[in-house]
Amino acid sequence: QVQLVESGGGLVQAGGSLRLSCAASGRTFSSYAMGWFRQAPGKEREFVAAISWTGDSTLYADSVKGRFTISRDNAKNALYLQMNSLKPEDTALYYCARRERFRGDATMVQHEYDYWGQGTRVTVSS
């Protein structure tokens, strides 16, 4: 069983930065692509960023490109999301997720992910 636990959310002013972390249990973390998704109040969950199992390739939603950076540390079973130049529209519950496919590439397709964390809340004030 895989467990994913997000942390690092909080309240920040527009223009500020936050770094989200996702701690994964299990010894197979390094063999799976990972992703970050978010859900704003009253909206559907949406893709934010993804990273391949090797960390060599990444994908970003257009809305966060150039502001957010996804990374991973396979030795620590950890996934990160560095968020800079935050905007009020970035306010959401942020989830990390593991792609189902063994040694898969990064993907923005939600149903390709089989394990999800409980989320960490990010609030950006204007």
ROSE-4610 file (N, C-alpha, C; in Angstrom, 1 decimal, always signed):
// ROSE-4610
residu = [Q/Q/Q/V/V/V/Q/Q/Q/L/L/L/V/V/V/E/E/E/S/S/S/G/G/G/G/G/G/G/G/G/L/L/L/V/V/V/Q/Q/Q/A/A/A/G/G/G/G/G/G/S/S/S/L/L/L/R/R/R/L/L/L/S/S/S/C/C/C/A/A/A/A/A/A/S/S/S/G/G/G/R/R/R/T/T/T/F/F/F/S/S/S/S/S/S/Y/Y/Y/A/A/A/M/M/M/G/G/G/W/W/W/F/F/F/R/R/R/Q/Q/Q/A/A/A/P/P/P/G/G/G/K/K/K/E/E/E/R/R/R/E/E/E/F/F/F/V/V/V/A/A/A/A/A/A/I/I/I/S/S/S/W/W/W/T/T/T/G/G/G/D/D/D/S/S/S/T/T/T/L/L/L/Y/Y/Y/A/A/A/D/D/D/S/S/S/V/V/V/K/K/K/G/G/G/R/R/R/F/F/F/T/T/T/I/I/I/S/S/S/R/R/R/D/D/D/N/N/N/A/A/A/K/K/K/N/N/N/A/A/A/L/L/L/Y/Y/Y/L/L/L/Q/Q/Q/M/M/M/N/N/N/S/S/S/L/L/L/K/K/K/P/P/P/E/E/E/D/D/D/T/T/T/A/A/A/L/L/L/Y/Y/Y/Y/Y/Y/C/C/C/A/A/A/R/R/R/R/R/R/E/E/E/R/R/R/F/F/F/R/R/R/G/G/G/D/D/D/A/A/A/T/T/T/M/M/M/V/V/V/Q/Q/Q/H/H/H/E/E/E/Y/Y/Y/D/D/D/Y/Y/Y/W/W/W/G/G/G/Q/Q/Q/G/G/G/T/T/T/R/R/R/V/V/V/T/T/T/V/V/V/S/S/S/S/S/S]
num = [1/1/1/2/2/2/3/3/3/4/4/4/5/5/5/6/6/6/7/7/7/8/8/8/9/9/9/10/10/10/11/11/11/12/12/12/13/13/13/14/14/14/15/15/15/16/16/16/17/17/17/18/18/18/19/19/19/20/20/20/21/21/21/22/22/22/23/23/23/24/24/24/25/25/25/26/26/26/27/27/27/28/28/28/29/29/29/30/30/30/31/31/31/32/32/32/33/33/33/34/34/34/35/35/35/36/36/36/37/37/37/38/38/38/39/39/39/40/40/40/41/41/41/42/42/42/43/43/43/44/44/44/45/45/45/46/46/46/47/47/47/48/48/48/49/49/49/50/50/50/51/51/51/52/52/52/53/53/53/54/54/54/55/55/55/56/56/56/57/57/57/58/58/58/59/59/59/60/60/60/61/61/61/62/62/62/63/63/63/64/64/64/65/65/65/66/66/66/67/67/67/68/68/68/69/69/69/70/70/70/71/71/71/72/72/72/73/73/73/74/74/74/75/75/75/76/76/76/77/77/77/78/78/78/79/79/79/80/80/80/81/81/81/82/82/82/83/83/83/84/84/84/85/85/85/86/86/86/87/87/87/88/88/88/89/89/89/90/90/90/91/91/91/92/92/92/93/93/93/94/94/94/95/95/95/96/96/96/97/97/97/98/98/98/99/99/99/100/100/100/101/101/101/102/102/102/103/103/103/104/104/104/105/105/105/106/106/106/107/107/107/108/108/108/109/109/109/110/110/110/111/111/111/112/112/112/113/113/113/114/114/114/115/115/115/116/116/116/117/117/117/118/118/118/119/119/119/120/120/120/121/121/121/122/122/122/123/123/123/124/124/124/125/125/125/126/126/126]
x = [+0.8/+0.0/+0.9/+0.5/+1.3/+0.5/+1.3/+0.7/+1.4/+0.7/+1.2/+0.7/+1.6/+1.3/+1.9/+1.0/+1.4/+1.6/+2.5/+2.7/+3.2/+3.3/+3.9/+2.9/+1.6/+0.6/+0.5/-0.3/-0.5/-1.0/-1.0/-1.5/-0.3/-0.4/+0.7/+0.1/+0.8/+0.3/+0.7/-0.1/+0.2/+1.6/+2.3/+3.7/+4.7/+4.1/+5.0/+5.3/+5.9/+6.4/+6.0/+5.8/+5.6/+6.3/+6.7/+7.2/+6.4/+5.8/+5.0/+5.9/+5.6/+6.3/+5.3/+5.7/+4.9/+5.8/+5.5/+6.3/+5.6/+6.3/+5.7/+6.3/+5.4/+5.8/+6.1/+6.8/+7.1/+8.4/+8.9/+10.3/+10.3/+9.1/+9.1/+8.8/+8.9/+8.7/+9.5/+10.7/+11.6/+11.2/+10.3/+10.0/+8.7/+8.2/+6.9/+6.9/+6.3/+6.0/+5.1/+5.2/+4.4/+3.9/+2.8/+2.1/+1.6/+1.3/+0.6/-0.7/-1.7/-3.0/-3.6/-4.6/-5.2/-6.7/-7.4/-8.9/-9.2/-9.7/-10.2/-11.6/-12.1/-13.5/-14.4/-15.4/-16.4/-15.9/-14.7/-14.1/-13.7/-13.5/-13.0/-11.5/-11.0/-9.6/-8.9/-7.7/-7.0/-5.5/-4.9/-3.5/-2.7/-1.5/-0.6/+0.8/+1.3/+2.7/+2.9/+3.8/+4.2/+5.6/+6.2/+7.6/+7.7/+8.6/+8.8/+9.5/+9.6/+10.1/+11.6/+12.3/+13.7/+14.0/+12.9/+13.1/+13.6/+13.8/+14.4/+13.4/+12.2/+11.2/+10.1/+9.5/+8.5/+7.4/+6.2/+5.1/+4.5/+4.0/+3.3/+2.1/+1.1/-0.1/+0.3/-0.3/+0.1/-0.1/-1.0/-1.3/-0.1/+0.7/+1.8/+3.2/+3.2/+4.5/+5.4/+6.6/+7.5/+7.4/+6.4/+6.3/+6.5/+6.1/+6.1/+7.2/+7.9/+8.9/+8.6/+8.5/+8.3/+9.7/+9.9/+11.2/+11.0/+11.9/+11.8/+13.2/+13.2/+14.4/+14.1/+14.5/+14.2/+14.8/+16.0/+16.6/+15.8/+15.0/+14.2/+12.7/+12.4/+11.0/+10.1/+10.6/+9.9/+9.7/+8.6/+8.2/+8.0/+8.4/+8.3/+7.6/+7.0/+6.5/+6.9/+7.8/+8.2/+7.3/+6.6/+5.6/+6.1/+6.4/+6.8/+5.8/+5.9/+5.0/+3.5/+3.1/+1.8/+0.7/-0.4/-1.5/-2.8/-3.7/-5.0/-5.6/-5.5/-6.1/-5.4/-4.3/-3.6/-4.2/-5.1/-5.7/-6.4/-6.1/-6.7/-6.2/-6.8/-6.2/-5.3/-4.1/-3.1/-2.8/-2.9/-2.7/-1.5/-0.8/+0.2/-0.4/+0.1/-0.4/+0.7/+0.5/+1.5/+0.8/+1.6/+1.1/+1.1/+0.1/-0.1/+0.9/+1.3/+2.2/+3.7/+4.2/+5.6/+6.6/+7.4/+8.4/+7.7/+6.6/+5.9/+6.5/+6.1/+6.5/+5.5/+5.9/+5.0/+3.7/+2.6/+1.4/+0.4/-0.4/-1.4/-2.8/-2.9/-4.2/-4.5/-5.5/-5.8/-6.1/-6.8/-7.1/-5.9/-4.8/-3.6/-2.9/-3.4/-2.8/-3.7/-3.1/-3.8/-3.8/-2.8/-2.7/-2.6/-3.4/-3.5/-3.4/-2.8/-2.7/-4.0/-4.0/-5.2/-5.2/-4.1/-4.1/-3.5/-3.0/-2.5/-3.1/-3.6/-4.3/-3.4/-3.5/-2.8/-3.8/-3.6/-4.4/-3.6/-3.9/-3.1/-4.0/-3.6/-4.4/-3.9/-4.9/-4.5/-4.1]
y = [-1.2/+0.0/+1.2/+2.2/+3.4/+4.5/+5.3/+6.4/+7.7/+8.7/+10.0/+11.1/+11.9/+12.9/+14.2/+15.2/+16.5/+17.4/+18.4/+19.4/+20.6/+21.7/+23.0/+24.0/+23.7/+24.7/+25.8/+26.8/+27.9/+29.1/+30.2/+31.5/+32.4/+32.9/+33.8/+34.9/+36.0/+37.2/+36.9/+37.6/+37.5/+38.0/+37.2/+37.5/+36.7/+36.1/+35.3/+33.9/+33.1/+31.8/+30.7/+29.5/+28.4/+27.2/+26.2/+25.0/+23.8/+23.1/+22.0/+20.7/+19.8/+18.6/+17.4/+16.3/+15.1/+13.9/+13.3/+12.2/+10.9/+10.0/+8.8/+7.6/+6.7/+5.5/+4.4/+3.4/+2.3/+2.4/+1.3/+1.3/+1.5/+1.7/+1.8/+3.2/+4.2/+5.5/+5.9/+5.5/+6.0/+5.4/+4.4/+3.8/+4.3/+5.4/+5.9/+7.4/+7.8/+9.2/+9.8/+11.0/+11.7/+13.0/+13.4/+14.6/+15.4/+16.7/+17.6/+18.1/+18.1/+18.5/+19.5/+20.3/+21.2/+21.3/+21.6/+21.8/+23.1/+24.1/+25.3/+25.2/+26.0/+25.9/+26.0/+25.1/+25.2/+24.8/+24.3/+23.9/+22.5/+21.9/+20.6/+20.5/+19.4/+19.2/+19.3/+20.0/+20.2/+19.9/+19.6/+19.2/+20.5/+20.3/+21.4/+21.1/+19.9/+19.6/+18.1/+17.6/+16.1/+15.9/+14.9/+14.6/+13.1/+12.7/+11.3/+10.6/+9.3/+8.5/+8.8/+9.1/+9.5/+10.9/+11.7/+13.2/+13.9/+13.2/+13.9/+14.7/+14.4/+15.2/+15.7/+16.9/+17.5/+18.1/+18.2/+18.8/+19.9/+20.9/+22.0/+22.4/+22.8/+23.5/+24.9/+25.4/+26.7/+27.8/+27.6/+28.6/+28.8/+27.7/+27.8/+27.8/+27.6/+27.5/+28.8/+28.6/+29.7/+30.2/+29.7/+30.1/+29.0/+27.8/+26.6/+25.7/+24.9/+24.0/+22.7/+21.6/+20.3/+19.6/+18.9/+18.1/+16.9/+16.0/+14.9/+14.5/+13.8/+13.3/+11.8/+11.0/+9.5/+8.9/+9.4/+8.9/+9.1/+10.2/+10.6/+10.2/+9.6/+9.3/+10.6/+11.6/+12.9/+13.6/+14.3/+15.1/+16.5/+17.5/+18.9/+19.7/+20.8/+21.8/+23.2/+23.8/+25.2/+26.1/+26.9/+27.9/+29.3/+30.0/+31.4/+32.3/+33.6/+34.6/+34.1/+33.7/+33.2/+34.3/+33.8/+34.7/+34.2/+35.0/+34.6/+33.4/+33.3/+32.2/+30.9/+30.9/+29.7/+29.1/+29.8/+29.3/+28.0/+26.9/+25.6/+24.6/+23.4/+22.3/+21.5/+21.4/+20.8/+19.3/+18.4/+17.0/+16.5/+15.6/+14.8/+13.5/+12.9/+11.6/+10.8/+9.5/+8.6/+8.0/+8.1/+7.5/+5.9/+5.3/+3.9/+3.1/+3.6/+2.8/+2.8/+1.6/+1.4/+2.1/+2.9/+3.7/+4.4/+5.0/+5.8/+7.2/+7.9/+9.3/+10.2/+11.4/+12.4/+12.5/+12.7/+12.8/+13.8/+14.4/+15.3/+14.7/+13.4/+12.7/+12.2/+12.7/+12.3/+10.8/+10.2/+8.8/+7.9/+8.4/+7.6/+7.5/+8.2/+8.2/+7.4/+6.5/+5.6/+5.9/+6.5/+6.8/+8.4/+8.8/+10.3/+10.6/+11.7/+12.2/+12.9/+13.4/+14.0/+15.5/+16.1/+17.4/+18.4/+19.5/+20.6/+21.9/+22.7/+23.9/+25.1/+25.7/+26.9/+28.1/+29.2/+30.3/+31.5/+32.2/+33.4/+34.6/+35.5/+36.7/+37.8/+38.7/+39.7/+41.0]
z = [+0.0/+0.0/+0.0/-0.8/-0.9/-0.2/+0.6/+1.3/+0.8/+0.5/+0.1/+1.1/+1.7/+2.6/+2.2/+1.9/+1.5/+2.7/+2.6/+3.6/+2.9/+3.7/+3.2/+2.8/+2.8/+2.4/+3.5/+3.1/+4.1/+3.4/+4.2/+3.7/+3.3/+2.1/+1.6/+0.8/+0.8/+0.0/-1.5/-2.3/-3.8/-4.0/-4.9/-5.2/-4.3/-3.3/-2.4/-2.9/-2.1/-2.5/-1.4/-1.9/-1.0/-1.6/-0.8/-1.2/-0.6/-1.5/-1.1/-1.1/-0.2/-0.1/-0.1/-0.6/-0.6/-0.2/+1.0/+1.5/+1.1/+0.4/+0.0/+0.8/+1.1/+1.8/+0.7/+1.1/+0.1/-0.5/-1.0/-1.6/-3.1/-3.7/-5.2/-5.7/-4.8/-5.2/-6.5/-6.5/-7.6/-8.9/-9.0/-10.2/-10.9/-10.3/-10.8/-11.0/-12.1/-12.3/-11.2/-10.9/-9.9/-10.4/-9.8/-10.3/-9.1/-9.4/-8.5/-9.2/-8.5/-9.0/-7.9/-8.3/-7.3/-7.6/-6.6/-6.7/-5.9/-6.7/-6.1/-5.6/-4.7/-4.2/-5.4/-5.5/-6.5/-7.9/-8.0/-9.4/-9.4/-10.6/-10.7/-10.4/-10.0/-9.8/-11.2/-11.2/-12.4/-12.2/-13.3/-13.4/-13.1/-12.4/-12.1/-12.8/-12.4/-12.8/-12.7/-13.5/-13.3/-13.7/-13.1/-13.3/-13.6/-14.5/-14.8/-13.7/-13.8/-12.7/-12.5/-13.6/-13.5/-13.1/-13.2/-13.0/-14.2/-15.3/-16.4/-17.2/-17.1/-17.9/-17.0/-17.3/-16.5/-17.5/-16.9/-17.6/-16.7/-17.3/-16.5/-17.1/-16.3/-16.9/-17.3/-18.3/-18.9/-17.8/-16.9/-15.9/-14.9/-14.7/-13.7/-14.4/-15.7/-16.3/-16.1/-15.7/-15.4/-14.0/-13.2/-11.8/-10.9/-11.3/-10.4/-11.0/-10.0/-10.4/-9.6/-10.4/-9.7/-9.7/-8.6/-8.5/-7.6/-7.6/-6.7/-6.2/-5.0/-4.4/-4.1/-5.0/-4.9/-3.7/-3.3/-2.1/-0.8/-0.9/+0.3/+0.1/-1.0/-1.3/-1.2/-1.8/-1.7/-3.0/-3.1/-4.3/-3.8/-4.6/-4.2/-5.3/-4.9/-5.8/-5.3/-5.9/-5.6/-6.3/-5.6/-6.2/-5.9/-7.0/-6.9/-7.5/-7.3/-7.9/-7.8/-6.6/-6.4/-6.6/-7.2/-7.5/-6.7/-6.5/-5.8/-6.5/-7.8/-8.5/-8.3/-7.6/-7.2/-5.9/-5.3/-4.1/-4.4/-3.6/-3.9/-2.9/-2.9/-2.2/-3.2/-2.8/-3.7/-3.3/-4.3/-4.1/-4.8/-4.2/-5.0/-5.3/-6.4/-6.9/-7.6/-7.5/-8.2/-9.4/-10.5/-11.8/-11.7/-12.2/-12.0/-12.8/-14.0/-14.8/-14.3/-14.2/-13.8/-14.8/-14.3/-15.1/-16.2/-15.9/-16.9/-17.0/-18.1/-18.3/-17.5/-17.4/-16.8/-17.7/-17.0/-17.8/-17.0/-17.7/-17.1/-17.0/-17.4/-17.4/-16.0/-15.4/-14.0/-13.8/-14.7/-14.4/-14.6/-15.0/-15.0/-13.7/-12.7/-11.3/-10.4/-9.7/-8.8/-7.3/-6.9/-5.4/-5.3/-4.3/-4.0/-2.6/-2.3/-0.9/-0.5/+0.7/+1.3/+0.9/+0.5/+0.1/+1.2/+0.7/+1.6/+1.0/+1.9/+1.4/+1.2/+0.1/-0.2/-0.4/+0.3/+0.2/-0.1/-1.2/-1.7/-1.6/-0.7/-0.5/-1.5/-1.9/-2.8/-2.1]
